[in-house]
Each structure stands twice: as structure tokens, then as C-alpha cells.
């Protein structure tokens, strides 16, 4: 029979930590079937009996971001991609074992043409769960738990992950994630103007 929740019990190592659900594509990496000269990884993926090479670029500062997230939170990779692609990418990306669990397309809920990540199925208290994702459709069931990020493709001057670290350091100290997320311009989170999230955070903390 299927498990009641998607995640196992919290380990002793992560007891008391909040759970951060992190997306893969266009959040941490960008992948393409077209050759990329400066690809960080090349992952062979079998599709319909044929092996295809997938070229993967790492978002700038992803290493620092993941290492810090692993210190502060119980981290879960949750992607709408297939495991046969995302699992080997995660093996190469997460050299530190930051992700305590990996969830793939089969763990999503297909809703109105989109693969939705239903946070209520994780088995964690929702007031202590945050999702980091570039796609609003992914967290349509729980927008109040979302930290939106801009979709990333190939801009090597991007600093969004680095800029988010101080925000998450503060969030890790909150009793309830909703307090801080509501305080920091929650109105932006519920619109399509997701790039303003970091602007709001910077404005809110400028005088601290």
C-alpha cells in the first residue's frame, strides 16, 4: 500500500529544523539536449530506447546556497522531472548530501495541466515548510509557503541564490514561516511579479 506521506520520519540530525523543498530545473540548474560548451555536467538519459546526452549548467552560487541550506534546514529536492534524469543530476550537484530526500514527477499531483507539489503530503507541519521554486504553478496549493525565484537559464552574472542566503538565515530562526513570509510583501508572492520578492526583502531589512 502507498505510504501515507511522501517523506520518512525526521532524522535526529534534522529534528527541530524547518523543511525546505527545493526545485531543480531553472531554480538550481538549466538543462538542454543541445550541446552547451561550458556545461558543468553531461548526463546520459535513455528515452524510448535511445541514449540522449543532457547538458547541465549550474546556476551561479548554487554550491554556497546548498551548503548553507543543508546547515540550516531539512532539505528536500522536489522536481516535476523524471527520476531517470533528475536523480543523476542531483548526484552530481549535491556533493554534500544536503538533500535528505528526493521527490520526482510521480510524487506530484497532476492538476489542470500542471504538476503540482502538494506540500500537505510531505508529512511535515506546514507552518515549518518552505518551497523554493521558479514556477508558481508548482505551489498553487500553498502559495503562502513559497519563496519565488526567477527562472534561470544561462546568465552567469545571476546572484539570486547568493542573495537569498541571508533571508533564509533569518527564516530559520522564525517559529512560524508564515510570520516572515507575510511580513515581507506577501502581496507580491500572490502575483506574477515574483522578481520583486528579493527587492521587498532587501527593502525590509535595509534599516536593520
Secondary structure, 3 states (H helix, E strand, C coil): CCCCCCCCCCCHHHCCCCEEEECCECCCEEEECCCCCCCCEEEEEEECCEEEEEEEEECCCHHHHHHHHHHHCEEEEECCCCHHHHHHHHHHHCCCCCEEEEECHHHCEEECCEEECCHHHCCCCHHHEEEEECCHHHHCCCHHHEEECCCCCCCCCCCHHHHHHHHHHHHCCCCCHHHHHHHCCHHHHCCCCCCHHHHHHHHHHCCC
